[in-house]
Structure formats: structure tokens, C-alpha cells
Amino acid sequence: MKTHLYLKFLIIILLAGCRPEIDEIIKPSIIPKPLSQEIGTGYFIFNHDVTIISEPELQEVSNYFNLYLKENYNFKLSNNNSTKKITFKIDDSINNDEGYELNVSKNDITIKSKYIKGAFYAVQSLLQLLPITSVSDSIKIPCIKIKDHPRFKYRGLHLDVGRHFFSVDFIKKYIDLMARLKMNTFHWHLTEDQGWRIEIKKYPKLQEIAAYRKETLVGHYNDQPHQFDGKPYGGFYTQEQIKEVVAYAKTRQITIIPEIEMPGHSQAAIAAYPELGCSGKQVEVATKWGVFDEVYCPKESTFKFLEDVIDEVVALFPGKYIHIGGDEAPKTNWKNCAHCQKLIKKEGLKDEHGLQSYFIARMEKYINTKGKQIIGWDEILEGGLAPNATVMSWRGTSGAVQAAKEGHDVILTPGSHCYFDHYQSENENEPLAIGGFLPLEKVYHFNPIPEELTEEESKYVLGAQGNVWTEYMQNEKQVEYMAFPRAVALSEVVWSSPEHKNYSDFINRLEQYQKRLDQLEVNYANHIYSVKGELINSKGNLAYQLSTTSSSYPIYYSTDKSFPSQLYSTPITVDTSMHIKAVVLDSKKTALGAIFEQEINLHKGVGVSIAIDKEPHPAYNAGGKDALINGISGNNKRYGDREWLGFSGEDIEITIEFDKPTNINSIATRFFNGNGQWIYPPKKVTVYINNDIRTYVADVSVTNDLTTKFAIKFKSTTVTSIRLKIPSYGIIPEGKQGAGHKPWTFIDEIIIK
């Protein structure tokens, strides 16, 4: 009987082995998400016996695809007749210039597009259907039909090489990573106060002097006193290297826009040729970050210099645009310059802002004669916008709104959503960055169309761009860490239709895409497994809630500073001060992200009623007013997390009401002290207890530390209310960043004991 059963089982196994392969549906995870995709059944099998056919106009793309298969899978497709074909076709019926159709069936892959760009983007989608690695002689991809085109025609990524200089090989890698995401514009920021990076043959001192600084600031600009490394630093791209990069980008369907800053951010050029400045005095290439008074003086000789520079630049870059900067140009030297004041009167200009408009308009007119158009940061709106200029709006969206309403093209790149030099995690161990806080989710939810624009005005919005300023990015790995995966999120913002976007779905696809970034040795920031925490107050009952962006793996935690070992399922009850540690672990109990730590200080103010007479600035109000009394202190190194509240130049008054009389003997808080970013602590704080029965006025002693402590102690007192009057610092003094403006005030947890 046993033998009979064994034979029967063996026959079933053998019969099963003889059955044809059963098709299964594989859900694709393409980024950016296509406009429409219809998943079929079955697979197309890649092997060495596949023919590739291309119309002449698309031969470059088919060669690119063939080379990719050879380098990554050791396949080289033939031109022989075969039953299986990959065909590249021109189809004039496709309406969008960058649109494509991709049809994968069991025996054929067909790519249709109107122009070469669409075919290239079809290939990028096809590559994401391939396995990340393969060790077999054949690979299979799911049958699928895709119809796709981008939402915006401008899809950009920027890189500042003025603050830190990066190799040609890295620039090519950066362009490759952009191309995989269907981005089409590389904004190459080539000149800065800290270094001039493009060879101009008529002015050799730009290479000899302006391209190098004697040393570089160490640490953050806010660290006082400033320290320097004492090491010469610099470099520049030769014109031959520029041509090489431009040609390489063209094969990836990417246009390069060079940026030659004017009239500000020009100290390096003035260091090489002092006569370009208003004083004519010798200056040095800047060694620290910030905004400098050395700007081009609008003399005829200066315009001749810039026109000569533009002549050489336009010969290298075949694209439509030249970016001329136009941002952060202090008017101090112009106000004190006899020539500038005479020119203002001669041209009938209102003031120095009018002079900047004159400067930009004159350079635009010259650049237009070269068949190019200018792009400028939104400061070029000041004093009147040059006739044919395109505005890149970085100080929020108001510049874009104004320009679009005036009929100018605009590109959205606001610091709130597109500045990839900002911190992307609240973890205190994050690499040093300039400041701010821009998590992946916020990038993904960015809408480049400002709500103030009508449908007709919205047509002037060309698209959006991510900016990578490199003051605190000393090497290429750090650039990758800051740019990715936020650039991946932005790619879906500018390509995919809003109605098809879903953040949870994006994260699921990003998990797969990050494996491709691993293969490409990209040092991306893997924060989708980072743990986040939030204190929840439900009718006086406190609990701490943990979460992660990805739900693929569980969270483990501890409350005694030990390694997290307890599986998290529900919020942690908080009835005493505690130190929570948490981490995401895989099935092998290996940590997938950094360990999250949070100290909770259950002082007497936690959970009571609080009111503030001014609303914090929307960019620095993530935790709301309750962030000041939730038992959690803000980051020690930066102000952009949900615990610090920021106020822009305002006096504020905070009232705390206790639900019952409470004995206290101290009140303490902290203010951020980041002068380089226009952040100053108040000079004094007035505290009123029990409706002014007791009043304390305490000076706030300012130190060189990033945070300034304020504290008062007194004999034990029964209180029902506390009121804090916190005046703004006043006016930023001369010689400091933002001189003459009102500074920011940032306040942390108010600790009551």
C-alpha cells in the first residue's frame, strides 16, 4: 500500500514537471509612475536570440538599450531575424513630444514615440521591468502596455560646484541618475563667491585665481568663532571637459543650463579682476559661506567682461537658456559708489533695486542677441522684470505667482519643498547640513502649480527643480546622500499626474528602486525605515506613538536605554519620565535604519493649556503650540524639527494655564542662536506668575553656543497661570548676515518644575 502511494505521488510530480510554465502577474514598480499601465499575463523572455529593430531616428536609443543589456546582463541583441523582436518605431499620432507607448507581449516588445526623447523614456521604464541582477542565460519581464507622457516639460535637478568642486566622472553619474528618473534639465551652478569653475580663455585669471580659495570654513557657519582648515581648495572644468559633459548629457536627453552669477555672488571673479568691483580694491576668493557685499559694478568695462564671458559660454552650451543668477546681491557698495549713483540718475532709475533691474535687462538684451534666453532667481523681479526673462522662484511661490500673472514663464523651486541641502531627518546624528527640514514625504506632496494662479496663468509654469547647494557637501557621497531619494520623489512630482500619485504606493515602489540605487553604488539616505515618534495627549492620558514610512518590517522598542527588543504594536503609555529607543528590524533582527532615541521629561507643564498671541511661521510650526509643553526638547544642533517653533521678527506672548493650582519653583527654556541664518535669541524675557502677582525680568546671556538657555528659580509657589513676554532681538547689526532686518526667534520646550 505504501509503495502504491509512493508511485502515485511520483507520477504527480513528474506530470507537474512536464506542464508548461504557468504565467503569473507581476505588479511593476516603475518610478515615476506612468500615466496608464495595463498588466497582461505571461512574460517576454530575454535571451541571446532576440532581434532588435530600430528606425534611423531612434537608433541612438536602441544602441543605448543594447549596450545596457550587454554591460548589466551580458546580453547582446542581434540584428538577425528571430521570432522575438524589440522594435523602436516613430509614431506621429502620439501627441506629446516626450510621450511614448511601450507594449510588452510574449514575443515582441514595441516602443513607439514621436521623437527620440519619448523612446528614451520608454527604455527607462523598460529597464525598471528588468530584474536588478541576473545570473541565468535568460530573464523574463511581465507583459504590459504603457501609455505615458510627462505632466511638466521642465523637470530639473541642480548642482552647485562653486562651494565644492566635483569630478567630471561624478557629473556624468549625476546625469545618469537624472536620466533614469526621466528628468530632462541639469542646472549647473558654475560660478560663486567661493570659486569660479568654468574656463574662460580670454580671462585666464579666472582659472588661475578665481578657481581657488586659500582655505575653507570648518563646521557650521553658526559655530562661533569661525574656524578654517588652512588648506587651499579649488578646481575648474576646461572647455573640453564641458563639451564632453554636454555631449554625454545629450545622449541621456538632458539639456544643461549653465549658471553664471551676476551681479552678486561674484567675489571670486572680483578677486581675479578687482576692477570689476566698485572699489577696485583687492579682495580674496571667499573662504566661508553666506552673502557678500562684493558685487559687479555696472561699468562699461564690467559689461564688456560679462559679454566676453557669455560669448564663450554660449558656444559651449547649445540649450535655450543661460541662467544669470540675480539673487542675493547686496546694494551696500552700489549705495557708496559715485559711478552707480550717477548711473541711477542718468537712467532715471528709482534706486539701487532699479539699478539691478537695469543690469539684468542689459545682460538679457545681449544674451538674446546670441539666440538665448535668460533664467534668473526671483530677485530679478525687484525693480521690474526683464522683458523675456524666465523666473526661478525659490523664496516661496510668490515670485512665481507675480511673474506668471505678468505673462512670464516660471520654474518652481521653493526652499520649503525643493532645497535638498536641508536636513531630511530629525535624527541628531544626521550629517551636518545648512539647516531647515525637508523630509521625503513633503517633497512628494509638492504641487508646482500655486493655487493663486488661474488655469490660464498656470500655463506659464514650466515645471519644478530640486536644488543641491553644497556648502556642507564636501564630497560626492554626501551629494548623493542629500539628493537621493528626494530627487526620486520630485521626479514623480514633475512627471506623474496628481490623481495617480499615492505616497504609500510610492514608498512600496521606492523600496524596489533603492535596490537599483544599491547596484549603482549610490549613497542614498535610507530614511524609509527610520522610526518617528509623537506624544499623544488623549484627555490627559499621555502615550508615545511610533511609526515608520515603510510598513514592510516591524518596529522594536525599549524604555530603559537597552537595545530595542520589545515588539511595538500600540502607543507606549507615558506616566513617568523615560528614554525610548526604537528601531526597525528585519527577520534576522538586523537593524534596517538608525536607532531612534527620545528623552521624555514629564515636568509639571506637560499637557496643560497653552496659548500664543502670534502664530508661528508656517514653515516652523510642525508641532504646533503644544510642542512647547510636551516634555520633548528640540534638536541640539538645528531648529527645523517639530519641537522648535519659529517666529519671524515678532514679539510674542505665551500664556500657560494650569487646570488646578500647582506648586512650582523654576521655569526654563532655550532659544536658538544661529546668527548666520538670521536667528537671534531675545535680550530678555519677562515672566508673570498668577496674573502679575509676581514678575521676573531676566536677561538672556548670549554665548557662542547654538542654543541659549533661559531659566529662573524661586521659592516654591502655587500657580494657576504663567505668562512669558518674549520680545524680538530687534534689528540685526551691521556686519552680520541680514544686517538691517528683523531676525527670527526660535523657542524650545518650556520646562516647569
C-alpha positions in Angstrom: 0.0 0.0 0.0 2.8 2.4 0.9 4.6 1.5 -2.4 1.5 2.3 -4.4 1.0 5.6 -2.7 4.7 6.5 -3.4 4.4 5.7 -7.1 1.2 7.7 -7.4 2.9 10.7 -5.7 6.0 10.3 -8.0 3.8 10.3 -11.1 2.0 13.5 -10.0 5.4 15.2 -9.5 6.6 14.1 -13.0 3.4 15.2 -14.6 3.7 18.6 -12.9 7.2 18.9 -14.2 6.0 18.4 -17.8 3.4 21.1 -17.5 4.1 24.4 -19.3 5.2 27.3 -17.2 2.2 29.0 -15.5 2.1 32.7 -16.2 1.7 35.0 -13.2 1.0 38.7 -12.9 3.9 40.7 -11.5 3.0 44.2 -10.4 5.5 46.7 -11.9 7.1 49.3 -9.7 8.1 52.0 -12.2 9.2 55.4 -10.9 8.0 58.0 -11.9 4.6 56.3 -12.2 3.3 56.1 -15.8 0.1 57.8 -16.9 -1.5 54.4 -17.7 -0.4 50.8 -17.5 -2.3 47.6 -18.3 -0.7 44.5 -16.9 -1.1 41.4 -19.1 -0.4 37.7 -18.4 2.8 35.9 -19.3 6.3 37.1 -19.9 8.7 38.2 -22.6 11.8 36.0 -22.3 15.1 37.8 -22.9 17.9 35.7 -24.2 20.6 35.9 -26.8 18.2 35.1 -29.6 16.3 38.3 -29.6 16.3 40.7 -32.6 16.4 44.5 -32.1 15.0 46.7 -34.9 15.0 50.5 -35.0 14.0 53.2 -37.3 17.0 55.5 -38.0 15.8 58.4 -35.9 15.8 56.2 -32.8 19.0 54.3 -33.5 20.8 56.1 -30.7 18.3 55.0 -28.1 18.2 51.4 -29.3 22.1 51.3 -29.2 21.9 52.7 -25.6 19.5 49.9 -24.6 21.6 47.2 -26.3 24.7 48.5 -24.5 22.9 48.5 -21.2 21.9 44.8 -21.7 25.4 43.9 -22.5 27.0 45.7 -19.6 24.5 44.6 -17.0 23.2 41.2 -18.1 25.9 40.1 -20.6 23.3 40.1 -23.4 23.9 41.5 -26.8 20.9 41.6 -29.0 21.3 40.6 -32.6 20.1 42.1 -35.9 19.2 38.7 -37.2 15.6 37.6 -37.9 14.1 36.0 -34.9 10.7 35.0 -33.7 11.2 37.5 -30.8 11.7 41.2 -31.6 12.3 44.5 -29.9 11.1 47.3 -32.2 11.6 51.0 -32.0 9.1 53.0 -34.1 8.3 56.6 -34.9 4.6 57.3 -34.4 3.4 60.8 -35.3 0.0 60.2 -33.8 1.5 60.4 -30.3 0.5 64.0 -29.2 3.2 64.7 -26.6 6.7 65.4 -27.8 8.1 63.4 -24.8 5.3 60.8 -24.8 5.7 57.1 -25.6 3.9 53.8 -25.8 5.5 50.6 -24.6 3.9 47.2 -25.4 5.5 44.1 -24.0 3.9 40.8 -25.2 5.2 37.2 -25.1 7.0 37.5 -28.5 7.5 41.2 -29.0 8.4 44.5 -27.3 7.3 47.6 -29.2 8.3 51.1 -28.4 6.5 54.0 -30.1 7.3 57.7 -29.8 7.0 60.9 -31.8 10.6 61.9 -31.1 13.7 60.4 -29.7 13.0 61.7 -26.2 9.9 59.6 -25.8 11.7 56.5 -26.9 14.4 57.1 -24.4 11.9 57.4 -21.6 10.2 54.2 -22.8 13.5 52.5 -22.3 13.9 53.9 -18.8 10.5 52.3 -17.9 11.5 49.0 -19.6 14.8 48.9 -17.7 12.8 49.1 -14.4 10.9 45.9 -15.5 14.1 44.0 -15.7 15.4 42.2 -12.7 18.1 44.0 -10.7 20.6 41.3 -11.3 20.6 38.0 -13.2 22.9 35.0 -13.3 21.0 33.0 -15.9 21.1 32.9 -19.7 17.6 34.3 -19.9 15.5 36.8 -18.0 11.8 37.4 -18.1 9.7 40.6 -17.8 6.0 40.8 -17.4 3.7 41.6 -20.3 2.4 45.1 -20.0 1.0 48.0 -22.0 2.1 51.5 -21.0 1.0 54.9 -22.4 2.8 57.7 -20.8 3.9 61.3 -21.1 5.1 63.9 -18.5 3.0 66.4 -16.6 5.6 69.2 -17.0 8.1 70.0 -19.7 10.8 71.3 -17.3 12.0 68.6 -14.9 15.2 69.7 -13.3 17.9 69.0 -10.9 20.6 71.5 -9.9 24.2 71.1 -8.6 26.3 73.8 -7.1 30.0 73.1 -7.9 31.2 76.6 -6.7 31.2 75.8 -3.0 32.6 72.3 -3.5 34.0 71.0 -6.8 33.2 67.6 -8.2 34.8 65.5 -10.9 33.7 65.0 -14.5 33.0 61.3 -13.8 30.7 62.3 -10.9 28.9 64.9 -13.1 28.2 62.1 -15.6 27.0 59.8 -12.9 24.7 62.5 -11.6 23.3 63.0 -15.2 22.8 59.2 -15.5 20.8 59.2 -12.3 18.6 62.0 -13.5 18.0 60.3 -16.8 16.8 57.1 -15.1 14.1 59.3 -13.5 13.1 60.9 -16.8 14.4 64.3 -15.7 15.5 66.5 -18.6 17.4 69.5 -17.3 20.6 69.8 -15.4 21.2 73.2 -13.9 25.0 73.5 -13.5 25.8 76.3 -11.0 29.3 77.2 -12.2 30.3 80.5 -10.5 30.2 81.6 -6.9 32.0 83.8 -4.3 34.0 80.7 -3.2 35.1 79.6 -6.7 34.8 80.1 -10.4 34.6 76.7 -12.2 34.5 77.2 -15.9 37.4 78.0 -18.1 37.2 81.4 -19.9 40.1 81.6 -22.3 40.0 85.4 -22.7 40.4 85.9 -18.9 43.0 83.4 -17.6 43.0 84.8 -14.1 39.6 83.2 -13.6 41.3 79.8 -13.8 44.5 80.9 -12.0 43.0 82.9 -9.1 39.2 82.8 -9.0 39.0 79.0 -9.2 40.9 78.6 -5.9 40.5 79.7 -2.3 43.2 79.7 0.4 41.1 77.7 2.9 37.6 76.6 3.8 35.3 77.1 6.8 35.2 74.1 9.2 31.9 73.2 10.8 28.7 75.2 10.5 28.6 78.9 9.8 26.7 79.3 13.1 29.6 77.9 15.0 31.5 80.8 16.7 34.2 81.8 16.4 34.7 80.6 12.8 37.4 78.0 12.3 39.2 77.2 9.0 41.1 74.2 7.7 44.1 76.2 6.3 44.1 74.1 3.1 44.0 75.6 -0.4 41.0 74.3 -2.3 39.6 74.6 -5.9 39.4 73.4 -9.4 37.7 74.2 -12.7 36.4 72.5 -15.8 38.2 73.0 -19.0 36.2 73.9 -22.1 37.0 70.4 -23.5 35.6 68.8 -20.3 32.5 71.0 -20.6 31.9 69.8 -24.2 32.4 66.2 -23.1 29.8 66.6 -20.4 27.3 68.4 -22.7 27.7 65.6 -25.3 27.2 62.9 -22.7 24.0 64.6 -21.4 22.6 64.9 -24.9 22.7 61.1 -25.2 20.6 61.0 -22.0 18.2 63.5 -23.4 19.2 66.1 -20.8 19.8 69.8 -21.6 22.4 71.6 -19.4 21.7 75.1 -18.3 24.9 76.9 -17.1 24.6 79.5 -14.4 27.0 82.5 -14.5 26.1 84.6 -11.4 25.6 88.3 -11.7 25.6 90.9 -10.3 26.0 89.2 -6.9 27.9 86.1 -5.7 30.8 87.4 -7.7 33.6 87.8 -5.2 35.8 85.1 -6.8 35.7 86.9 -10.2 36.4 90.2 -8.5 39.3 88.6 -6.6 40.8 87.8 -10.0 39.9 91.2 -11.6 39.5 93.8 -8.9 38.4 96.5 -11.4 35.1 94.6 -11.8 34.1 95.8 -8.3 33.0 99.2 -7.2 36.1 100.0 -5.0 38.8 98.4 -7.2 40.4 97.1 -4.1 42.0 93.6 -4.0 39.8 91.0 -2.3 40.2 87.3 -1.9 38.1 84.4 -3.0 35.6 83.8 -0.2 36.6 81.2 2.4 33.3 81.0 4.2 29.6 80.8 3.2 27.0 83.5 3.1 26.2 86.7 1.2 29.0 89.2 0.4 29.0 92.9 -0.4 31.4 92.4 -3.4 29.1 92.6 -6.5 29.8 93.6 -10.0 29.9 97.4 -10.6 27.8 98.3 -13.6 30.6 100.0 -15.5 31.1 99.6 -19.3 34.2 97.6 -18.6 32.3 95.2 -16.4 29.6 94.7 -19.1 32.4 94.1 -21.6 33.9 91.4 -19.3 30.5 89.7 -18.9 29.7 89.8 -22.6 33.0 88.2 -23.3 32.3 85.5 -20.8 28.8 84.9 -22.3 30.4 84.6 -25.7 32.4 81.7 -24.6 29.6 80.2 -22.5 27.0 80.1 -25.3 29.5 78.4 -27.6 29.7 75.5 -25.1 26.0 75.1 -24.2 23.6 74.5 -27.1 20.4 74.8 -24.9 17.9 77.6 -25.0 18.8 79.1 -21.6 21.6 80.8 -19.7 21.0 81.3 -16.0 22.3 84.6 -14.8 21.5 84.2 -11.0 20.4 87.7 -9.9 19.9 86.6 -6.3 21.3 87.9 -3.0 23.0 91.0 -4.4 23.6 93.4 -1.6 23.3 97.1 -2.6 25.8 98.4 0.0 28.7 99.0 -2.4 26.3 100.5 -5.0 25.0 103.0 -2.5 28.5 104.1 -1.7 29.7 104.2 -5.4 29.8 107.5 -7.2 29.5 105.8 -10.6 26.5 103.8 -9.5 24.7 106.8 -8.1 25.4 108.8 -11.3 24.1 106.0 -13.4 20.9 105.8 -11.4 20.3 109.5 -12.1 21.3 109.2 -15.7 18.9 106.3 -16.5 16.1 107.8 -14.4 16.1 104.8 -12.0 14.2 104.8 -8.7 17.0 103.3 -6.6 19.6 100.5 -6.4 16.8 97.9 -7.0 16.1 99.7 -10.2 19.8 99.6 -11.0 19.8 95.8 -10.6 16.8 95.6 -13.0 18.8 97.8 -15.4 21.8 95.5 -15.0 19.8 92.3 -15.7 17.8 93.8 -18.6 21.0 94.9 -20.3 22.6 91.5 -19.9 19.4 89.9 -21.1 19.4 92.0 -24.2 22.9 90.9 -25.0 22.2 87.2 -24.3 19.1 87.5 -26.5 21.3 88.6 -29.4 23.1 85.2 -29.0 19.8 83.4 -29.6 19.4 82.5 -25.9 17.0 83.4 -23.1 17.8 84.1 -19.5 16.6 82.5 -16.3 17.1 84.3 -13.0 16.2 83.7 -9.4 13.1 85.6 -8.3 15.1 88.6 -7.1 15.2 89.7 -10.8 11.6 90.8 -10.2 12.8 93.6 -8.0 12.8 96.9 -9.8 10.9 95.4 -12.8 11.4 92.2 -14.7 13.5 92.0 -17.9 11.2 91.5 -20.9 11.9 87.9 -21.9 13.1 86.5 -18.6 12.1 83.2 -17.0 11.8 83.3 -13.2 13.1 80.6 -11.0 11.0 81.1 -7.8 13.0 80.0 -4.7 11.8 82.3 -1.9 8.4 80.6 -1.7 5.9 80.8 -4.6 5.1 84.5 -4.6 7.7 85.2 -7.2 6.3 82.6 -9.5 2.8 84.0 -9.0 3.8 87.5 -9.8 5.8 86.5 -12.8 3.1 84.2 -14.2 0.5 86.9 -13.8 2.8 89.2 -15.8 3.0 86.6 -18.6 6.5 85.2 -17.8 7.5 81.6 -17.7 8.3 80.3 -14.3 10.0 77.3 -12.7 9.1 76.4 -9.1 12.0 75.6 -6.8 10.9 76.9 -3.3 13.2 76.2 -0.4 10.2 74.7 1.5 10.0 71.8 -0.9 12.9 71.7 -3.3 16.1 72.5 -1.3 17.9 69.2 -0.9 20.6 70.8 1.2 18.1 70.9 4.1 18.0 68.1 6.7 15.8 65.2 5.8 15.6 63.5 9.2 15.3 64.7 12.8 18.0 62.2 13.9 20.7 64.1 15.8 23.3 62.0 14.0 22.4 63.3 10.6 25.4 64.7 8.7 26.0 68.4 9.0 23.7 70.5 6.8 22.8 74.1 6.3 19.6 73.9 8.3 15.8 73.5 7.6 13.9 70.3 7.5 12.6 68.7 4.2 11.5 65.1 4.6 10.8 62.9 1.7 7.1 63.0 2.1 7.0 66.8 1.9 8.9 66.7 -1.4 6.4 64.1 -2.7 3.4 66.2 -1.9 4.7 69.3 -3.5 2.3 70.8 -6.2 4.3 73.1 -8.6 1.1 75.0 -9.6 0.4 77.7 -7.0 -3.2 77.9 -6.0 -3.3 81.6 -6.6 -3.0 81.1 -10.4 -5.9 80.7 -12.8 -5.9 77.9 -15.3 -4.7 80.2 -18.0 -1.9 81.6 -15.8 -0.9 78.1 -14.8 0.3 77.5 -18.4 3.3 79.7 -17.6 4.5 77.1 -15.0 7.1 75.1 -16.9 7.8 72.7 -14.1 10.0 72.4 -11.0 13.6 71.7 -9.9 15.4 70.3 -6.9 18.4 72.3 -5.8 21.6 70.9 -4.3 23.7 73.7 -2.7 27.0 72.2 -1.5 28.3 74.4 1.4 28.2 71.3 3.6 28.8 68.6 1.0 32.5 68.1 0.8 32.4 65.0 -1.3 30.4 63.2 -3.9 29.0 60.6 -1.5 27.5 63.4 0.6 25.9 64.9 -2.5 24.3 61.6 -3.3 23.1 61.3 0.3 21.4 64.7 0.2 19.9 64.4 -3.3 18.6 60.8 -3.2 15.9 59.7 -2.7 14.4 63.1 -2.5 15.1 63.6 -6.2 13.3 60.3 -6.8 10.2 61.8 -5.1 10.5 65.0 -7.2 10.7 63.0 -10.4 7.1 61.8 -9.7 6.0 65.3 -8.8 7.0 66.7 -12.2 6.2 63.6 -14.4 3.2 61.8 -13.0 -0.4 63.0 -13.0 -1.6 64.2 -9.5 -4.6 61.9 -9.5 -2.3 58.9 -10.0 0.0 59.7 -7.1 -0.2 57.9 -3.8 2.5 58.2 -1.1 2.1 54.7 0.3 2.3 53.2 -3.2 5.3 55.4 -3.9 7.1 54.0 -0.8 6.4 50.5 -1.9 8.0 51.2 -5.3 10.8 53.2 -3.7 11.9 50.1 -1.7 12.5 48.3 -5.0 14.1 51.4 -6.6 16.6 51.7 -3.8 17.8 48.2 -4.7 18.7 49.6 -8.1 20.5 52.5 -6.4 22.4 49.9 -4.4 23.5 48.3 -7.6 24.7 51.7 -8.9 26.6 52.3 -5.7 24.6 55.4 -4.8 25.0 56.6 -1.2 21.3 57.5 -0.8 19.7 58.3 2.5 17.7 55.3 3.6 15.1 57.0 5.8 12.1 55.0 4.8 13.0 52.6 7.7 13.6 55.4 10.1 11.4 55.5 13.2 9.4 58.6 14.0 7.7 59.4 17.3 4.9 61.6 18.6 3.4 62.3 22.0 -0.3 61.8 22.1 -2.5 63.5 24.7 -6.0 62.0 25.0 -8.0 63.6 27.8 -4.9 63.9 29.9 -3.6 60.4 29.2 -0.2 60.5 27.6 1.2 57.9 25.2 4.0 57.9 22.7 3.3 56.7 19.2 5.9 55.2 16.9 5.7 54.9 13.1 7.8 54.4 10.0 7.4 55.4 6.4 7.6 51.8 5.2 5.3 49.2 6.9 7.3 46.2 5.4 9.1 45.5 8.7 8.2 45.7 12.4 9.4 48.3 15.0 11.0 47.1 18.2 11.5 49.4 21.2 12.8 49.7 24.8 12.2 52.3 27.6 15.3 51.6 29.7 18.1 52.6 27.2 18.7 49.0 26.3 18.8 47.8 22.7 15.2 47.7 21.4 13.8 44.2 21.8 10.1 44.6 22.5 7.8 44.4 19.5 5.8 47.6 19.1 2.1 47.3 18.5 0.3 50.1 20.3 1.3 53.5 21.7 3.6 53.4 24.8 2.0 54.7 28.0 3.8 57.7 29.4 3.2 58.2 33.1 6.8 59.0 34.1 10.0 60.4 32.5 11.6 57.8 30.2 14.1 57.3 27.5 12.6 55.5 24.5 14.8 53.7 21.9 13.3 52.2 18.8 14.4 50.6 15.5 13.1 48.7 12.5 14.4 45.1 12.4 14.2 42.5 9.6 13.5 38.8 10.1 17.2 38.3 11.1 16.9 41.0 13.7 19.2 43.2 11.7 18.6 47.0 12.0 17.4 48.5 8.7 17.7 52.1 9.9 19.3 54.2 12.6 18.2 53.7 16.2 15.7 56.3 17.2 16.0 57.8 20.7 13.7 60.1 22.5 14.1 61.5 26.0 10.7 62.4 27.6 10.8 64.8 30.6 7.5 64.6 32.3 7.7 68.1 34.0 4.7 69.9 35.5 3.8 71.8 32.4 3.3 68.8 30.1 -0.2 68.6 28.8 -1.5 71.8 30.3 -3.3 74.6 28.3 -1.1 76.9 26.3 -1.8 79.9 24.1 0.5 82.1 21.9 -0.6 85.6 20.8 1.1 85.1 17.4 1.0 82.2 15.0 4.5 80.6 14.4 5.7 80.9 10.9 4.1 78.1 8.8 7.5 76.7 7.9 8.4 76.2 11.5 5.2 75.2 13.2 5.2 71.4 12.6 4.5 70.6 16.3 2.1 73.4 16.9 1.9 75.3 20.2 1.7 72.1 22.2 5.3 71.4 21.1 6.4 73.8 23.8 4.8 71.7 26.7 5.0 68.1 25.5 8.1 67.0 27.5 10.3 66.8 24.5 13.2 69.1 23.8 14.2 70.1 20.3 17.3 69.1 18.4 20.5 70.4 20.0 22.1 71.2 16.6 19.3 72.6 14.4 16.0 74.3 14.6 14.0 72.6 11.8 12.4 69.8 13.7 8.8 69.7 15.1 9.8 70.8 18.6 11.3 74.2 17.8 8.8 77.0 17.0 9.9 79.9 14.8 8.7 83.5 14.7 9.8 86.0 12.1 10.7 89.3 13.7 7.8 89.3 16.1 7.3 90.0 19.8 5.4 87.1 21.3 3.5 86.4 24.5 2.9 82.9 25.7 0.2 82.0 28.4 0.2 78.7 30.2 -3.0 77.8 32.3 -3.0 75.0 34.8 -6.2 73.0 35.4 -5.6 73.2 39.1 -3.3 75.1 41.5 0.3 73.7 41.1 3.4 74.2 43.2 6.5 75.2 41.1 9.9 76.6 41.7 11.6 77.0 38.3 10.8 77.9 34.7 13.4 77.3 31.9 13.5 77.2 28.1 16.0 77.6 25.2 16.4 79.9 22.2 18.2 79.0 19.0 21.3 81.2 18.3 22.0 80.9 14.6 23.2 84.3 13.6 24.3 83.1 10.1 20.7 82.3 9.4 19.2 85.5 10.9 18.3 83.7 14.1 18.9 85.6 17.4 17.7 84.9 20.9 15.8 87.7 22.8 17.8 90.0 25.0 15.5 89.5 27.9 12.3 87.6 28.9 9.6 88.8 31.3 7.7 86.2 33.3 4.4 86.9 35.0 3.1 84.5 37.6 -0.6 84.4 38.7 -1.6 87.4 36.7 1.3 89.6 37.6 1.3 89.0 41.4 4.9 88.1 40.8 7.0 89.4 37.9 10.5 88.3 36.9 12.6 90.0 34.3 15.7 88.1 33.3 18.5 88.9 30.9 19.3 86.2 28.3 23.0 85.8 28.2 24.1 85.1 24.6 27.0 82.7 24.1 28.7 81.2 21.1 26.7 78.0 21.5 23.9 77.1 19.0 21.3 77.3 21.8 20.9 79.9 24.6 19.4 78.9 27.9 16.9 81.0 29.9 16.0 79.9 33.4 14.6 81.5 36.6 14.4 79.9 40.0 12.3 81.0 43.0 10.8 79.7 46.3 8.1 77.1 45.8 4.9 79.0 44.7 1.4 77.9 43.9 0.4 79.0 40.4 -2.6 78.8 38.2 -1.1 80.6 35.2 2.3 81.7 33.8 2.8 84.4 31.1 6.1 84.9 29.2 6.7 88.1 27.2 9.4 87.4 24.6 10.4 90.5 22.6 12.3 90.0 19.3 16.0 90.7 19.4 15.5 94.0 17.5 17.5 94.7 14.3 20.4 92.6 13.1 23.5 94.7 13.5 25.8 95.9 10.7 28.4 93.4 9.6 26.2 90.4 10.3 24.2 88.3 7.8 20.8 90.0 7.3 22.0 93.4 8.7 19.2 95.9 9.0 16.4 93.2 9.1 14.4 91.8 11.9 15.7 88.4 13.0 14.0 85.1 13.7 13.2 83.9 17.2 13.1 80.1 17.8 11.9 78.8 21.1 12.1 75.3 22.6 10.3 73.3 25.3 9.2 75.4 28.3 10.2 73.3 31.3 8.3 73.9 34.5 9.3 72.2 37.8 
